[in-house]
Amino acid sequence: MATTLTTYFYSGANVVDAEQTFICYGPHCYATAYIDVAIFYGSYIGADVVPSTQPKNLSPLMNVEFNAQIYKFVGGQPTSKFAAATLIARQDIYDLDNPRDCLGTKFTFQGPAMENCVDDFCLVWSTNRVEMPYGPDMIYIAAQNGVSNNWEPCD
């Protein structure tokens, strides 16, 4: 008897926010940006095996690979790569009404400490499709991408 595996598909969704902190030594102040990228399961699209019911009590997001770069931000647009962003933390986001159900995961990136009073910066990021096991089955979340709000290191 052959076992049928089911793949469940989600559209994915994301929210992004960037903040900066300063550390000063003598007359020089250095800014570091912290950028939160939250990836959510998003809308349930369906399964490749019909009829299949939507999964319950979703697990935290795993196997999320990011391409995340700090870009110079000129005229309201990212223009050129400046530095790589460093992933420093992840935090799972659970449904308050059903604490066993994970809605998504927040990833926190850090930019380099810099003293650049000329340019604005932003985070340009993307993921591939997220492929995660769900018991013997699989969950696919569509690829996500975005640009953070900009920050000015000497602001």
mmCIF file of the C-alpha atoms, coordinates in Angstrom:
data_MODEL
# 
_entry.id   MODEL 
# 
loop_
_atom_site.group_PDB 
_atom_site.id 
_atom_site.type_symbol 
_atom_site.label_atom_id 
_atom_site.label_alt_id 
_atom_site.label_comp_id 
_atom_site.label_asym_id 
_atom_site.label_entity_id 
_atom_site.label_seq_id 
_atom_site.pdbx_PDB_ins_code 
_atom_site.Cartn_x 
_atom_site.Cartn_y 
_atom_site.Cartn_z 
_atom_site.occupancy 
_atom_site.B_iso_or_equiv 
_atom_site.pdbx_formal_charge 
_atom_site.auth_seq_id 
_atom_site.auth_comp_id 
_atom_site.auth_asym_id 
_atom_site.auth_atom_id 
_atom_site.pdbx_PDB_model_num 
ATOM 1   C CA . MET A 1 1   ? 0.000   0.000  0.000  1.00 0.00 ? 1   MET A CA 1 
ATOM 2   C CA . ALA A 1 2   ? 1.469   3.349  -1.071 1.00 0.00 ? 2   ALA A CA 1 
ATOM 3   C CA . THR A 1 3   ? 1.473   6.300  1.306  1.00 0.00 ? 3   THR A CA 1 
ATOM 4   C CA . THR A 1 4   ? 0.183   9.567  -0.107 1.00 0.00 ? 4   THR A CA 1 
ATOM 5   C CA . LEU A 1 5   ? 1.963   12.678 1.098  1.00 0.00 ? 5   LEU A CA 1 
ATOM 6   C CA . THR A 1 6   ? 0.069   15.949 1.123  1.00 0.00 ? 6   THR A CA 1 
ATOM 7   C CA . THR A 1 7   ? 1.576   19.353 0.402  1.00 0.00 ? 7   THR A CA 1 
ATOM 8   C CA . TYR A 1 8   ? -0.227  22.374 1.857  1.00 0.00 ? 8   TYR A CA 1 
ATOM 9   C CA . PHE A 1 9   ? 0.251   25.792 0.242  1.00 0.00 ? 9   PHE A CA 1 
ATOM 10  C CA . TYR A 1 10  ? 0.158   29.240 1.882  1.00 0.00 ? 10  TYR A CA 1 
ATOM 11  C CA . SER A 1 11  ? 0.438   32.635 0.186  1.00 0.00 ? 11  SER A CA 1 
ATOM 12  C CA . GLY A 1 12  ? 2.739   34.038 2.859  1.00 0.00 ? 12  GLY A CA 1 
ATOM 13  C CA . ALA A 1 13  ? 2.728   37.600 4.178  1.00 0.00 ? 13  ALA A CA 1 
ATOM 14  C CA . ASN A 1 14  ? 5.274   39.881 5.789  1.00 0.00 ? 14  ASN A CA 1 
ATOM 15  C CA . VAL A 1 15  ? 5.698   43.022 7.881  1.00 0.00 ? 15  VAL A CA 1 
ATOM 16  C CA . VAL A 1 16  ? 8.930   45.019 8.206  1.00 0.00 ? 16  VAL A CA 1 
ATOM 17  C CA . ASP A 1 17  ? 10.124  47.740 10.584 1.00 0.00 ? 17  ASP A CA 1 
ATOM 18  C CA . ALA A 1 18  ? 13.533  49.385 11.064 1.00 0.00 ? 18  ALA A CA 1 
ATOM 19  C CA . GLU A 1 19  ? 14.828  51.299 14.091 1.00 0.00 ? 19  GLU A CA 1 
ATOM 20  C CA . GLN A 1 20  ? 18.247  52.679 14.906 1.00 0.00 ? 20  GLN A CA 1 
ATOM 21  C CA . THR A 1 21  ? 20.262  53.170 18.041 1.00 0.00 ? 21  THR A CA 1 
ATOM 22  C CA . PHE A 1 22  ? 23.265  55.378 18.696 1.00 0.00 ? 22  PHE A CA 1 
ATOM 23  C CA . ILE A 1 23  ? 26.465  54.991 20.674 1.00 0.00 ? 23  ILE A CA 1 
ATOM 24  C CA . CYS A 1 24  ? 28.687  58.042 21.068 1.00 0.00 ? 24  CYS A CA 1 
ATOM 25  C CA . TYR A 1 25  ? 32.364  58.253 21.923 1.00 0.00 ? 25  TYR A CA 1 
ATOM 26  C CA . GLY A 1 26  ? 33.813  61.737 22.161 1.00 0.00 ? 26  GLY A CA 1 
ATOM 27  C CA . PRO A 1 27  ? 32.528  63.848 19.292 1.00 0.00 ? 27  PRO A CA 1 
ATOM 28  C CA . HIS A 1 28  ? 31.578  60.823 17.167 1.00 0.00 ? 28  HIS A CA 1 
ATOM 29  C CA . CYS A 1 29  ? 28.251  58.993 17.190 1.00 0.00 ? 29  CYS A CA 1 
ATOM 30  C CA . TYR A 1 30  ? 27.741  55.644 15.511 1.00 0.00 ? 30  TYR A CA 1 
ATOM 31  C CA . ALA A 1 31  ? 24.341  54.349 14.451 1.00 0.00 ? 31  ALA A CA 1 
ATOM 32  C CA . THR A 1 32  ? 23.286  50.730 14.206 1.00 0.00 ? 32  THR A CA 1 
ATOM 33  C CA . ALA A 1 33  ? 20.009  49.727 12.582 1.00 0.00 ? 33  ALA A CA 1 
ATOM 34  C CA . TYR A 1 34  ? 17.854  46.861 13.805 1.00 0.00 ? 34  TYR A CA 1 
ATOM 35  C CA . ILE A 1 35  ? 15.370  45.601 11.238 1.00 0.00 ? 35  ILE A CA 1 
ATOM 36  C CA . ASP A 1 36  ? 12.515  43.239 12.079 1.00 0.00 ? 36  ASP A CA 1 
ATOM 37  C CA . VAL A 1 37  ? 11.133  41.111 9.246  1.00 0.00 ? 37  VAL A CA 1 
ATOM 38  C CA . ALA A 1 38  ? 8.094   39.057 10.256 1.00 0.00 ? 38  ALA A CA 1 
ATOM 39  C CA . ILE A 1 39  ? 7.132   36.241 7.883  1.00 0.00 ? 39  ILE A CA 1 
ATOM 40  C CA . PHE A 1 40  ? 3.613   34.878 8.323  1.00 0.00 ? 40  PHE A CA 1 
ATOM 41  C CA . TYR A 1 41  ? 1.925   31.826 6.868  1.00 0.00 ? 41  TYR A CA 1 
ATOM 42  C CA . GLY A 1 42  ? -0.601  34.140 5.227  1.00 0.00 ? 42  GLY A CA 1 
ATOM 43  C CA . SER A 1 43  ? -3.722  32.879 3.485  1.00 0.00 ? 43  SER A CA 1 
ATOM 44  C CA . TYR A 1 44  ? -4.263  29.171 3.055  1.00 0.00 ? 44  TYR A CA 1 
ATOM 45  C CA . ILE A 1 45  ? -4.324  28.380 -0.672 1.00 0.00 ? 45  ILE A CA 1 
ATOM 46  C CA . GLY A 1 46  ? -5.032  24.643 -0.568 1.00 0.00 ? 46  GLY A CA 1 
ATOM 47  C CA . ALA A 1 47  ? -3.453  21.226 -0.842 1.00 0.00 ? 47  ALA A CA 1 
ATOM 48  C CA . ASP A 1 48  ? -2.288  19.017 -3.684 1.00 0.00 ? 48  ASP A CA 1 
ATOM 49  C CA . VAL A 1 49  ? -4.433  16.133 -2.394 1.00 0.00 ? 49  VAL A CA 1 
ATOM 50  C CA . VAL A 1 50  ? -8.178  16.685 -2.531 1.00 0.00 ? 50  VAL A CA 1 
ATOM 51  C CA . PRO A 1 51  ? -10.046 16.592 -0.228 1.00 0.00 ? 51  PRO A CA 1 
ATOM 52  C CA . SER A 1 52  ? -7.596  17.721 2.440  1.00 0.00 ? 52  SER A CA 1 
ATOM 53  C CA . THR A 1 53  ? -8.433  19.881 5.421  1.00 0.00 ? 53  THR A CA 1 
ATOM 54  C CA . GLN A 1 54  ? -6.355  22.901 6.367  1.00 0.00 ? 54  GLN A CA 1 
ATOM 55  C CA . PRO A 1 55  ? -3.617  22.023 8.897  1.00 0.00 ? 55  PRO A CA 1 
ATOM 56  C CA . LYS A 1 56  ? -4.171  22.971 12.523 1.00 0.00 ? 56  LYS A CA 1 
ATOM 57  C CA . ASN A 1 57  ? -1.686  24.097 15.173 1.00 0.00 ? 57  ASN A CA 1 
ATOM 58  C CA . LEU A 1 58  ? 0.972   25.183 12.707 1.00 0.00 ? 58  LEU A CA 1 
ATOM 59  C CA . SER A 1 59  ? 4.570   24.954 13.840 1.00 0.00 ? 59  SER A CA 1 
ATOM 60  C CA . PRO A 1 60  ? 7.186   27.770 13.866 1.00 0.00 ? 60  PRO A CA 1 
ATOM 61  C CA . LEU A 1 61  ? 8.766   28.636 10.542 1.00 0.00 ? 61  LEU A CA 1 
ATOM 62  C CA . MET A 1 62  ? 11.909  26.662 9.776  1.00 0.00 ? 62  MET A CA 1 
ATOM 63  C CA . ASN A 1 63  ? 14.268  26.504 6.805  1.00 0.00 ? 63  ASN A CA 1 
ATOM 64  C CA . VAL A 1 64  ? 13.833  30.206 5.964  1.00 0.00 ? 64  VAL A CA 1 
ATOM 65  C CA . GLU A 1 65  ? 16.785  31.350 3.874  1.00 0.00 ? 65  GLU A CA 1 
ATOM 66  C CA . PHE A 1 66  ? 17.219  35.101 3.503  1.00 0.00 ? 66  PHE A CA 1 
ATOM 67  C CA . ASN A 1 67  ? 19.110  37.316 1.116  1.00 0.00 ? 67  ASN A CA 1 
ATOM 68  C CA . ALA A 1 68  ? 19.390  40.520 3.191  1.00 0.00 ? 68  ALA A CA 1 
ATOM 69  C CA . GLN A 1 69  ? 21.526  43.499 2.239  1.00 0.00 ? 69  GLN A CA 1 
ATOM 70  C CA . ILE A 1 70  ? 21.835  47.061 3.513  1.00 0.00 ? 70  ILE A CA 1 
ATOM 71  C CA . TYR A 1 71  ? 21.382  49.441 0.560  1.00 0.00 ? 71  TYR A CA 1 
ATOM 72  C CA . LYS A 1 72  ? 21.944  53.154 0.183  1.00 0.00 ? 72  LYS A CA 1 
ATOM 73  C CA . PHE A 1 73  ? 18.541  54.837 -0.111 1.00 0.00 ? 73  PHE A CA 1 
ATOM 74  C CA . VAL A 1 74  ? 18.371  57.784 -2.518 1.00 0.00 ? 74  VAL A CA 1 
ATOM 75  C CA . GLY A 1 75  ? 15.295  59.592 -3.825 1.00 0.00 ? 75  GLY A CA 1 
ATOM 76  C CA . GLY A 1 76  ? 12.903  57.145 -2.182 1.00 0.00 ? 76  GLY A CA 1 
ATOM 77  C CA . GLN A 1 77  ? 14.567  54.061 -3.717 1.00 0.00 ? 77  GLN A CA 1 
ATOM 78  C CA . PRO A 1 78  ? 17.332  51.604 -2.788 1.00 0.00 ? 78  PRO A CA 1 
ATOM 79  C CA . THR A 1 79  ? 20.197  52.350 -5.179 1.00 0.00 ? 79  THR A CA 1 
ATOM 80  C CA . SER A 1 80  ? 23.347  50.350 -4.353 1.00 0.00 ? 80  SER A CA 1 
ATOM 81  C CA . LYS A 1 81  ? 24.510  47.653 -1.950 1.00 0.00 ? 81  LYS A CA 1 
ATOM 82  C CA . PHE A 1 82  ? 26.355  48.990 1.065  1.00 0.00 ? 82  PHE A CA 1 
ATOM 83  C CA . ALA A 1 83  ? 26.808  46.059 3.471  1.00 0.00 ? 83  ALA A CA 1 
ATOM 84  C CA . ALA A 1 84  ? 25.462  42.661 4.402  1.00 0.00 ? 84  ALA A CA 1 
ATOM 85  C CA . ALA A 1 85  ? 22.880  42.517 7.172  1.00 0.00 ? 85  ALA A CA 1 
ATOM 86  C CA . THR A 1 86  ? 23.462  40.066 10.027 1.00 0.00 ? 86  THR A CA 1 
ATOM 87  C CA . LEU A 1 87  ? 20.631  37.892 11.323 1.00 0.00 ? 87  LEU A CA 1 
ATOM 88  C CA . ILE A 1 88  ? 20.881  38.201 15.112 1.00 0.00 ? 88  ILE A CA 1 
ATOM 89  C CA . ALA A 1 89  ? 17.580  36.801 16.460 1.00 0.00 ? 89  ALA A CA 1 
ATOM 90  C CA . ARG A 1 90  ? 14.349  34.984 15.647 1.00 0.00 ? 90  ARG A CA 1 
ATOM 91  C CA . GLN A 1 91  ? 11.119  34.885 17.611 1.00 0.00 ? 91  GLN A CA 1 
ATOM 92  C CA . ASP A 1 92  ? 8.026   32.814 16.880 1.00 0.00 ? 92  ASP A CA 1 
ATOM 93  C CA . ILE A 1 93  ? 4.644   34.581 16.840 1.00 0.00 ? 93  ILE A CA 1 
ATOM 94  C CA . TYR A 1 94  ? 1.741   32.588 18.294 1.00 0.00 ? 94  TYR A CA 1 
ATOM 95  C CA . ASP A 1 95  ? -2.018  33.086 18.030 1.00 0.00 ? 95  ASP A CA 1 
ATOM 96  C CA . LEU A 1 96  ? -3.380  34.540 21.285 1.00 0.00 ? 96  LEU A CA 1 
ATOM 97  C CA . ASP A 1 97  ? -6.654  32.613 20.904 1.00 0.00 ? 97  ASP A CA 1 
ATOM 98  C CA . ASN A 1 98  ? -4.855  29.323 20.223 1.00 0.00 ? 98  ASN A CA 1 
ATOM 99  C CA . PRO A 1 99  ? -1.336  29.437 21.730 1.00 0.00 ? 99  PRO A CA 1 
ATOM 100 C CA . ARG A 1 100 ? -0.414  26.115 20.061 1.00 0.00 ? 100 ARG A CA 1 
ATOM 101 C CA . ASP A 1 101 ? -0.847  27.694 16.605 1.00 0.00 ? 101 ASP A CA 1 
ATOM 102 C CA . CYS A 1 102 ? 2.167   29.606 15.253 1.00 0.00 ? 102 CYS A CA 1 
ATOM 103 C CA . LEU A 1 103 ? 1.224   32.450 12.889 1.00 0.00 ? 103 LEU A CA 1 
ATOM 104 C CA . GLY A 1 104 ? 4.779   33.131 11.742 1.00 0.00 ? 104 GLY A CA 1 
ATOM 105 C CA . THR A 1 105 ? 8.252   34.107 12.866 1.00 0.00 ? 105 THR A CA 1 
ATOM 106 C CA . LYS A 1 106 ? 9.996   37.449 13.388 1.00 0.00 ? 106 LYS A CA 1 
ATOM 107 C CA . PHE A 1 107 ? 13.606  37.671 12.220 1.00 0.00 ? 107 PHE A CA 1 
ATOM 108 C CA . THR A 1 108 ? 15.793  40.530 13.491 1.00 0.00 ? 108 THR A CA 1 
ATOM 109 C CA . PHE A 1 109 ? 18.687  41.785 11.375 1.00 0.00 ? 109 PHE A CA 1 
ATOM 110 C CA . GLN A 1 110 ? 21.440  44.192 12.418 1.00 0.00 ? 110 GLN A CA 1 
ATOM 111 C CA . GLY A 1 111 ? 23.277  46.612 10.181 1.00 0.00 ? 111 GLY A CA 1 
ATOM 112 C CA . PRO A 1 112 ? 26.877  47.712 10.744 1.00 0.00 ? 112 PRO A CA 1 
ATOM 113 C CA . ALA A 1 113 ? 27.743  50.486 13.189 1.00 0.00 ? 113 ALA A CA 1 
ATOM 114 C CA . MET A 1 114 ? 28.429  53.509 11.028 1.00 0.00 ? 114 MET A CA 1 
ATOM 115 C CA . GLU A 1 115 ? 29.151  57.202 11.107 1.00 0.00 ? 115 GLU A CA 1 
ATOM 116 C CA . ASN A 1 116 ? 27.829  58.256 7.725  1.00 0.00 ? 116 ASN A CA 1 
ATOM 117 C CA . CYS A 1 117 ? 25.974  61.570 7.811  1.00 0.00 ? 117 CYS A CA 1 
ATOM 118 C CA . VAL A 1 118 ? 25.506  61.795 4.050  1.00 0.00 ? 118 VAL A CA 1 
ATOM 119 C CA . ASP A 1 119 ? 23.394  58.782 3.057  1.00 0.00 ? 119 ASP A CA 1 
ATOM 120 C CA . ASP A 1 120 ? 20.135  57.168 4.083  1.00 0.00 ? 120 ASP A CA 1 
ATOM 121 C CA . PHE A 1 121 ? 19.923  53.358 4.223  1.00 0.00 ? 121 PHE A CA 1 
ATOM 122 C CA . CYS A 1 122 ? 17.360  50.557 4.048  1.00 0.00 ? 122 CYS A CA 1 
ATOM 123 C CA . LEU A 1 123 ? 17.227  46.773 4.125  1.00 0.00 ? 123 LEU A CA 1 
ATOM 124 C CA . VAL A 1 124 ? 16.440  44.956 0.869  1.00 0.00 ? 124 VAL A CA 1 
ATOM 125 C CA . TRP A 1 125 ? 15.513  41.343 1.559  1.00 0.00 ? 125 TRP A CA 1 
ATOM 126 C CA . SER A 1 126 ? 13.984  38.257 -0.015 1.00 0.00 ? 126 SER A CA 1 
ATOM 127 C CA . THR A 1 127 ? 13.345  34.596 0.727  1.00 0.00 ? 127 THR A CA 1 
ATOM 128 C CA . ASN A 1 128 ? 12.925  31.559 -1.447 1.00 0.00 ? 128 ASN A CA 1 
ATOM 129 C CA . ARG A 1 129 ? 9.815   29.440 -1.038 1.00 0.00 ? 129 ARG A CA 1 
ATOM 130 C CA . VAL A 1 130 ? 9.806   28.076 2.519  1.00 0.00 ? 130 VAL A CA 1 
ATOM 131 C CA . GLU A 1 131 ? 9.468   24.281 2.564  1.00 0.00 ? 131 GLU A CA 1 
ATOM 132 C CA . MET A 1 132 ? 8.735   22.740 5.965  1.00 0.00 ? 132 MET A CA 1 
ATOM 133 C CA . PRO A 1 133 ? 7.692   19.308 7.173  1.00 0.00 ? 133 PRO A CA 1 
ATOM 134 C CA . TYR A 1 134 ? 4.255   18.941 8.743  1.00 0.00 ? 134 TYR A CA 1 
ATOM 135 C CA . GLY A 1 135 ? 4.393   15.470 10.241 1.00 0.00 ? 135 GLY A CA 1 
ATOM 136 C CA . PRO A 1 136 ? 4.850   13.190 7.206  1.00 0.00 ? 136 PRO A CA 1 
ATOM 137 C CA . ASP A 1 137 ? 3.484   15.956 4.925  1.00 0.00 ? 137 ASP A CA 1 
ATOM 138 C CA . MET A 1 138 ? 4.914   19.281 3.705  1.00 0.00 ? 138 MET A CA 1 
ATOM 139 C CA . ILE A 1 139 ? 3.959   22.942 3.969  1.00 0.00 ? 139 ILE A CA 1 
ATOM 140 C CA . TYR A 1 140 ? 5.036   25.447 1.328  1.00 0.00 ? 140 TYR A CA 1 
ATOM 141 C CA . ILE A 1 141 ? 4.964   29.204 1.957  1.00 0.00 ? 141 ILE A CA 1 
ATOM 142 C CA . ALA A 1 142 ? 5.397   31.385 -1.123 1.00 0.00 ? 142 ALA A CA 1 
ATOM 143 C CA . ALA A 1 143 ? 8.624   33.390 -1.515 1.00 0.00 ? 143 ALA A CA 1 
ATOM 144 C CA . GLN A 1 144 ? 8.572   36.797 0.189  1.00 0.00 ? 144 GLN A CA 1 
ATOM 145 C CA . ASN A 1 145 ? 10.500  40.023 -0.396 1.00 0.00 ? 145 ASN A CA 1 
ATOM 146 C CA . GLY A 1 146 ? 10.521  43.643 0.621  1.00 0.00 ? 146 GLY A CA 1 
ATOM 147 C CA . VAL A 1 147 ? 12.306  46.867 1.461  1.00 0.00 ? 147 VAL A CA 1 
ATOM 148 C CA . SER A 1 148 ? 12.380  48.312 4.975  1.00 0.00 ? 148 SER A CA 1 
ATOM 149 C CA . ASN A 1 149 ? 11.675  51.888 5.877  1.00 0.00 ? 149 ASN A CA 1 
ATOM 150 C CA . ASN A 1 150 ? 14.806  54.001 5.577  1.00 0.00 ? 150 ASN A CA 1 
ATOM 151 C CA . TRP A 1 151 ? 17.007  55.429 8.314  1.00 0.00 ? 151 TRP A CA 1 
ATOM 152 C CA . GLU A 1 152 ? 19.608  58.198 8.410  1.00 0.00 ? 152 GLU A CA 1 
ATOM 153 C CA . PRO A 1 153 ? 22.579  57.345 10.649 1.00 0.00 ? 153 PRO A CA 1 
ATOM 154 C CA . CYS A 1 154 ? 23.134  60.919 11.825 1.00 0.00 ? 154 CYS A CA 1 
ATOM 155 C CA . ASP A 1 155 ? 19.471  61.818 12.275 1.00 0.00 ? 155 ASP A CA 1 
# 
